[in-house]
Amino acid sequence: MEFLTFTAEKDDANRRFDRLIACFLPQMPTAIVQKNIRTGFIRLNQKKVKPNSLIQEKDRISIARVLYQEYKNTKEILKKEKLSISIKTLFKNEHLWIVHKERGMLSQKAKKNDTSLNCILKEASQHSPSLSFVPSILHRLDRETSGLIVFSQSLKALSGLVPLCRKIHWENIILE
């Protein structure tokens, strides 16, 4: 049987093996993920392991080619259109990107074909590759509200700032 091999990155570390696979192949039901880990069609470092095993950076994940092709995320295949929307950046580093959201722009998609700030930032983000982490905004603002949006470019930023962002009223921050 032929296997495809992927390498776990820094943002994948300390996650359960079955949950990482569920993020990596979102079309695959959890029960199927766990069954394929137990039967050896999904392996960690060339070995059969338990579904609750923890992943470390540089671990090698092998997935049977047939299984991967059946459940891979078809959204990745679709071409993304180039958007000509200017974004005012207030702060940016390897973990965070803070931008100003204009009134009338969606923070996240409401419908499948909507253009949102989250999609634009994902497209422009230069985050490190990860099998399970997807860069995303940490909070939302209503369509008709302008204000600051915090975009997480790493798991470290996401896990540390989500509780804080829920407490801040971002629309009350005034830009000069």
Backbone bond lengths (Angstrom), bond angles and torsions (degrees), N, CA, C in turn:
res aa  C-N    CA-C-N  psi(-1)  N-CA   C-N-CA  omega(-1)  CA-C   N-CA-C  phi
1 M - - - 1.450 - - 1.520 108.94 -
2 E 1.323 116.10 138.36 1.458 121.51 -178.86 1.533 110.06 -91.93
3 F 1.348 115.51 135.27 1.461 121.89 -179.55 1.528 110.10 -117.03
4 L 1.322 115.49 145.89 1.462 122.26 170.23 1.520 106.31 -99.68
5 T 1.328 116.82 138.58 1.463 120.28 -176.44 1.524 110.20 -116.65
6 F 1.327 115.61 135.58 1.457 123.53 179.28 1.525 107.77 -126.80
7 T 1.320 116.79 150.95 1.463 121.41 -179.27 1.516 110.21 -108.65
8 A 1.331 115.67 131.50 1.466 121.18 177.87 1.524 109.05 -72.55
9 E 1.310 116.19 138.44 1.463 121.85 -179.99 1.529 109.90 -105.60
10 K 1.320 115.55 -178.63 1.465 121.69 -176.14 1.529 112.26 -55.71
11 D 1.321 118.09 -41.46 1.459 121.09 -177.60 1.532 112.88 -76.12
12 D 1.327 117.33 -6.91 1.464 121.24 176.66 1.527 111.85 -92.61
13 A 1.317 117.85 -15.87 1.464 122.78 -174.01 1.529 111.99 -62.24
14 N 1.332 114.55 147.51 1.468 124.46 177.06 1.519 113.75 64.35
15 R 1.321 117.27 27.83 1.461 122.43 174.09 1.515 108.06 -108.94
16 R 1.309 115.59 150.47 1.467 119.16 175.13 1.521 109.53 -65.35
17 F 1.325 116.10 142.61 1.455 122.30 -177.46 1.521 111.33 -59.12
18 D 1.337 117.89 -46.79 1.467 120.13 -178.09 1.525 111.82 -65.24
19 R 1.322 117.38 -34.96 1.468 120.11 -179.85 1.526 111.56 -73.48
20 L 1.331 116.92 -34.57 1.455 120.02 175.95 1.526 109.86 -63.76
21 I 1.322 116.83 -43.94 1.467 120.91 178.99 1.530 110.08 -63.67
22 A 1.327 117.51 -39.14 1.470 121.05 178.57 1.530 111.49 -63.14
23 C 1.335 117.72 -34.75 1.472 121.25 175.91 1.522 110.69 -73.65
24 F 1.320 116.02 -40.07 1.457 121.98 -177.27 1.528 111.69 -69.65
25 L 1.321 116.62 -37.48 1.469 122.64 177.90 1.523 109.00 -123.38
26 P 1.333 117.97 75.71 1.467 120.79 -173.15 1.525 114.38 -63.76
27 Q 1.331 118.67 -19.44 1.469 120.42 179.57 1.538 111.67 -76.03
28 M 1.341 117.15 -16.61 1.460 120.87 -176.47 1.533 110.12 -85.65
29 P 1.335 117.93 121.90 1.470 120.45 178.62 1.539 111.24 -61.83
30 T 1.323 116.38 149.51 1.461 122.54 -177.19 1.527 112.25 -55.64
31 A 1.309 117.49 -42.36 1.469 120.48 -179.86 1.532 111.32 -61.81
32 I 1.322 116.63 -37.44 1.469 121.48 178.88 1.531 109.84 -70.37
33 V 1.338 117.34 -39.22 1.467 121.14 176.35 1.519 109.44 -57.88
34 Q 1.324 116.74 -51.84 1.462 120.87 -176.85 1.527 111.56 -64.22
35 K 1.311 118.15 -40.08 1.460 121.52 178.74 1.532 110.75 -62.30
36 N 1.336 116.96 -43.89 1.456 120.54 -178.75 1.519 112.84 -70.73
37 I 1.322 117.84 -27.94 1.469 120.68 173.03 1.527 109.12 -69.06
38 R 1.336 116.76 -46.12 1.481 120.66 -179.58 1.530 112.49 -63.06
39 T 1.339 116.73 -36.39 1.469 120.21 -176.88 1.528 112.81 -87.45
40 G 1.333 118.67 -5.59 1.454 121.69 175.52 1.521 115.61 90.40
41 F 1.324 118.21 8.74 1.458 120.20 175.91 1.531 111.13 -78.78
42 I 1.333 115.56 -17.49 1.461 122.33 171.47 1.523 105.39 -126.05
43 R 1.339 116.57 122.26 1.468 121.02 -173.74 1.521 111.49 -126.17
44 L 1.314 114.05 157.24 1.457 121.75 176.82 1.521 107.86 -117.46
45 N 1.321 116.80 120.36 1.467 122.66 -178.54 1.531 111.88 52.87
46 Q 1.327 116.09 44.15 1.466 124.60 176.92 1.534 114.07 68.09
47 K 1.341 118.07 13.63 1.464 121.44 -177.40 1.524 110.67 -126.85
48 K 1.331 115.17 154.13 1.459 120.34 170.04 1.526 107.06 -76.54
49 V 1.323 116.00 133.29 1.463 121.43 179.39 1.520 109.04 -134.09
50 K 1.307 116.66 172.44 1.460 120.98 176.44 1.534 109.37 -78.31
51 P 1.321 117.26 149.45 1.472 120.32 179.73 1.529 114.19 -57.22
52 N 1.341 117.60 -29.51 1.475 119.96 -177.57 1.523 113.35 -89.84
53 S 1.329 118.73 10.34 1.466 121.92 176.65 1.522 109.30 -62.52
54 L 1.339 116.10 145.46 1.460 120.81 -179.85 1.526 110.73 -90.58
55 I 1.322 115.03 138.78 1.464 122.98 179.11 1.524 109.02 -86.03
56 Q 1.322 116.56 143.75 1.453 122.51 173.18 1.526 108.93 -120.31
57 E 1.313 116.42 157.29 1.465 120.53 177.58 1.524 109.74 -56.97
58 K 1.305 117.11 138.94 1.468 126.14 -179.95 1.524 113.99 77.92
59 D 1.341 118.50 2.54 1.470 119.87 173.57 1.521 109.07 -63.50
60 R 1.312 116.94 148.18 1.460 122.43 -179.64 1.530 108.54 -103.56
61 I 1.313 115.95 124.60 1.460 122.10 -179.49 1.520 107.49 -108.86
62 S 1.319 116.00 123.18 1.467 121.50 -179.94 1.518 109.29 -111.82
63 I 1.323 115.39 131.25 1.464 121.82 -179.53 1.519 107.23 -128.33
64 A 1.337 116.09 132.26 1.465 120.25 177.47 1.524 109.05 -55.23
65 R 1.336 116.20 131.29 1.465 121.39 -176.17 1.529 111.62 -54.23
66 V 1.315 117.15 -43.01 1.470 121.35 -179.14 1.521 110.73 -60.89
67 L 1.317 116.14 -43.02 1.461 121.87 -179.82 1.535 110.56 -66.17
68 Y 1.315 116.96 -44.68 1.463 121.40 179.77 1.524 111.05 -61.14
69 Q 1.323 116.73 -46.05 1.459 120.12 -178.56 1.522 112.21 -64.14
70 E 1.318 116.28 -32.23 1.462 119.69 -179.82 1.526 112.00 -71.00
71 Y 1.341 117.20 -34.73 1.461 120.50 -172.35 1.522 115.64 -114.24
72 K 1.321 118.92 4.03 1.460 118.70 -177.99 1.526 110.72 -61.32
73 N 1.303 115.07 155.10 1.457 121.43 -176.82 1.527 109.62 -75.79
74 T 1.316 117.41 111.56 1.459 121.37 -177.73 1.522 112.53 -71.13
75 K 1.326 118.12 -15.15 1.464 120.49 179.32 1.524 111.28 -64.36
76 E 1.350 117.45 -29.39 1.457 120.88 -179.03 1.521 111.27 -65.10
77 I 1.316 117.46 -25.72 1.452 122.04 -177.10 1.520 111.56 -74.52
78 L 1.318 116.60 -31.72 1.458 120.63 -177.98 1.520 111.00 -65.27
79 K 1.338 115.83 137.68 1.467 120.01 178.13 1.517 109.00 -76.12
80 K 1.341 114.27 139.22 1.454 119.26 178.00 1.520 108.49 -96.67
81 E 1.317 115.36 133.03 1.459 118.99 -178.99 1.520 110.15 -76.75
82 K 1.306 115.85 146.45 1.462 121.71 178.16 1.523 108.85 -75.50
83 L 1.302 115.58 133.45 1.460 120.34 -178.42 1.521 109.65 -111.28
84 S 1.307 116.30 135.47 1.460 120.38 -179.69 1.523 109.94 -106.36
85 I 1.314 115.32 63.14 1.454 120.95 179.26 1.523 107.35 -114.77
86 S 1.331 116.85 127.45 1.462 118.87 -179.93 1.528 109.05 -81.90
87 I 1.312 114.39 139.67 1.458 120.96 -178.68 1.521 108.08 -119.86
88 K 1.341 115.92 128.12 1.459 120.77 178.60 1.531 108.33 -89.11
89 T 1.323 115.73 110.35 1.464 121.72 -179.59 1.519 109.57 -90.23
90 L 1.333 116.22 128.95 1.454 121.31 177.14 1.527 111.54 -100.86
91 F 1.337 116.05 -29.84 1.467 121.42 179.12 1.522 108.06 -158.23
92 K 1.340 115.32 141.88 1.459 118.94 176.88 1.523 109.46 -154.27
93 N 1.341 116.03 130.90 1.454 121.72 170.40 1.522 107.37 -143.27
94 E 1.321 117.92 -166.72 1.465 120.29 -176.46 1.527 113.54 -68.37
95 H 1.334 117.69 -18.23 1.459 121.39 -177.29 1.528 113.50 -105.85
96 L 1.326 117.13 -38.32 1.470 121.41 -173.14 1.522 111.90 -127.35
97 W 1.312 112.95 154.22 1.467 120.36 173.57 1.523 105.33 -141.62
98 I 1.309 117.10 115.13 1.467 121.47 -179.69 1.527 107.43 -107.97
99 V 1.331 115.44 123.58 1.463 121.51 -177.41 1.526 110.16 -128.79
100 H 1.329 114.70 163.70 1.459 120.75 175.61 1.523 108.36 -96.55
101 K 1.330 116.92 125.26 1.466 122.69 177.49 1.521 108.03 -93.71
102 E 1.305 114.94 126.27 1.466 120.59 177.91 1.524 110.40 -78.35
103 R 1.310 116.05 152.82 1.463 122.32 174.71 1.531 109.07 -60.94
104 G 1.320 117.47 136.82 1.458 122.25 178.33 1.528 113.98 98.01
105 M 1.318 117.45 -15.12 1.463 120.81 179.47 1.531 109.75 -92.04
106 L 1.322 116.44 140.91 1.458 120.97 177.06 1.527 110.24 -77.52
107 S 1.329 117.25 139.34 1.466 120.73 172.84 1.524 109.00 -72.78
108 Q 1.333 116.25 -47.19 1.464 123.52 177.94 1.520 108.24 -130.82
109 K 1.316 115.65 160.72 1.460 120.27 -179.88 1.522 111.15 -62.57
110 A 1.321 116.43 139.51 1.461 121.84 171.61 1.526 109.04 -98.14
111 K 1.327 115.74 -33.01 1.462 122.79 178.22 1.523 108.59 -129.69
112 K 1.306 116.44 163.60 1.462 122.32 -174.97 1.529 113.71 -54.31
113 N 1.313 117.96 -41.66 1.463 121.09 -174.64 1.528 114.27 -95.89
114 D 1.323 118.47 8.69 1.466 121.73 179.60 1.527 111.24 -69.01
115 T 1.324 114.81 151.88 1.457 121.94 171.15 1.520 106.69 -99.57
116 S 1.327 116.64 128.23 1.457 119.98 -178.78 1.524 110.25 -130.46
117 L 1.309 115.60 160.80 1.456 121.39 177.10 1.525 109.92 -61.54
118 N 1.323 117.24 -38.28 1.463 121.17 178.89 1.533 111.04 -58.90
119 C 1.325 117.63 -44.95 1.471 121.75 179.09 1.524 111.23 -63.72
120 I 1.319 116.21 -42.45 1.465 120.79 -178.91 1.531 110.10 -64.05
121 L 1.330 116.88 -44.73 1.464 120.28 -179.39 1.531 111.66 -67.94
122 K 1.337 117.43 -37.85 1.475 120.02 176.26 1.517 110.50 -59.65
123 E 1.314 115.44 -43.16 1.470 121.45 -179.07 1.525 110.87 -63.95
124 A 1.331 117.41 -39.14 1.460 121.77 -175.90 1.528 113.54 -89.76
125 S 1.321 117.65 -12.51 1.465 121.75 -176.83 1.515 111.66 -65.81
126 Q 1.316 114.99 145.72 1.460 121.22 177.26 1.516 109.20 -114.63
127 H 1.324 116.31 48.05 1.461 121.14 -178.58 1.523 110.65 -72.55
128 S 1.325 115.35 158.24 1.461 120.20 177.48 1.521 109.24 -69.78
129 P 1.322 117.79 148.67 1.463 119.50 -179.08 1.527 111.11 -64.49
130 S 1.291 115.31 145.53 1.457 121.41 179.77 1.518 108.44 -152.18
131 L 1.311 116.27 147.13 1.455 120.16 178.56 1.520 111.45 -80.34
132 S 1.333 116.56 -29.18 1.457 119.03 -172.78 1.522 115.17 -120.70
133 F 1.331 118.56 -23.20 1.462 120.82 -177.69 1.525 110.57 -86.72
134 V 1.316 116.34 132.01 1.460 122.13 176.57 1.526 107.47 -119.21
135 P 1.344 117.83 120.60 1.469 119.30 178.40 1.526 110.20 -59.56
136 S 1.332 115.86 143.66 1.453 119.16 -176.22 1.519 110.43 -162.93
137 I 1.342 115.38 163.28 1.462 119.61 174.36 1.527 108.40 -70.10
138 L 1.326 115.73 151.54 1.463 120.74 -177.21 1.526 113.08 -92.87
139 H 1.318 116.75 -12.88 1.465 121.05 -178.71 1.522 107.61 -157.25
140 R 1.313 116.70 173.89 1.471 120.73 -179.74 1.522 110.32 -123.31
141 L 1.307 113.71 158.06 1.456 121.28 168.74 1.519 106.76 -127.81
142 D 1.325 116.87 147.00 1.462 120.85 178.00 1.528 109.90 -59.66
143 R 1.326 115.88 156.00 1.467 121.48 -178.48 1.524 111.55 -54.35
144 E 1.310 117.65 -43.67 1.464 121.14 -175.81 1.527 113.23 -89.05
145 T 1.324 117.63 14.35 1.457 122.04 178.32 1.516 109.42 -111.25
146 S 1.332 116.59 131.45 1.463 119.73 173.73 1.528 107.27 -101.52
147 G 1.312 116.34 154.70 1.458 120.11 -179.59 1.518 111.07 162.41
148 L 1.314 115.54 -169.01 1.459 121.37 -177.42 1.523 111.26 -86.81
149 I 1.313 114.89 139.60 1.460 122.53 174.49 1.523 107.32 -121.93
150 V 1.328 116.34 132.70 1.459 121.66 177.15 1.516 107.98 -102.58
151 F 1.333 116.11 125.24 1.458 124.14 -178.10 1.523 108.13 -112.17
152 S 1.319 116.48 125.54 1.461 121.95 -179.54 1.522 109.88 -89.10
153 Q 1.340 116.20 125.43 1.458 121.09 178.12 1.528 112.09 -104.97
154 S 1.344 117.31 -0.31 1.464 120.82 178.89 1.528 109.70 -148.79
155 L 1.309 115.73 158.80 1.459 121.02 178.49 1.525 110.61 -65.10
156 K 1.331 116.92 -33.54 1.468 121.17 178.59 1.527 110.43 -59.33
157 A 1.315 116.59 -45.80 1.467 120.53 178.62 1.519 110.96 -66.03
158 L 1.320 116.21 -41.98 1.463 120.83 -178.48 1.521 111.54 -61.47
159 S 1.322 116.81 -49.43 1.464 119.75 -176.15 1.524 112.69 -70.79
160 G 1.331 117.67 -27.30 1.454 119.77 -179.07 1.505 115.01 -87.94
161 L 1.334 117.52 -26.26 1.459 119.73 -171.80 1.520 116.00 -106.76
162 V 1.306 119.04 -15.78 1.469 119.59 -179.32 1.521 111.48 -56.59
163 P 1.344 119.80 -48.66 1.473 118.26 179.29 1.532 112.57 -60.84
164 L 1.326 117.40 -37.13 1.456 121.34 179.86 1.525 111.43 -68.60
165 C 1.336 117.25 -44.34 1.469 121.03 -177.49 1.519 112.15 -63.64
166 R 1.299 117.69 -29.39 1.465 120.38 179.71 1.519 111.75 -69.54
167 K 1.338 117.29 -21.29 1.456 121.00 -177.78 1.524 113.20 -92.32
168 I 1.328 117.43 -20.09 1.467 121.21 -176.28 1.523 110.30 -87.07
169 H 1.308 117.39 138.15 1.457 122.72 174.74 1.527 107.28 -94.41
170 W 1.333 116.32 90.31 1.465 122.65 -172.01 1.526 112.66 -64.61
171 E 1.308 118.61 -29.85 1.455 118.83 -178.01 1.530 112.44 -71.34
172 N 1.336 117.33 -12.52 1.454 120.65 -179.42 1.537 112.67 -88.50
173 I 1.329 117.66 -5.10 1.452 121.34 179.84 1.523 108.26 -83.61
174 I 1.311 116.87 125.67 1.467 122.42 -175.73 1.516 109.80 -100.68
175 L 1.331 116.54 131.06 1.461 122.05 176.60 1.524 109.18 -92.92
176 E 1.311 116.26 141.35 1.468 120.06 177.16 1.503 110.33 -115.82
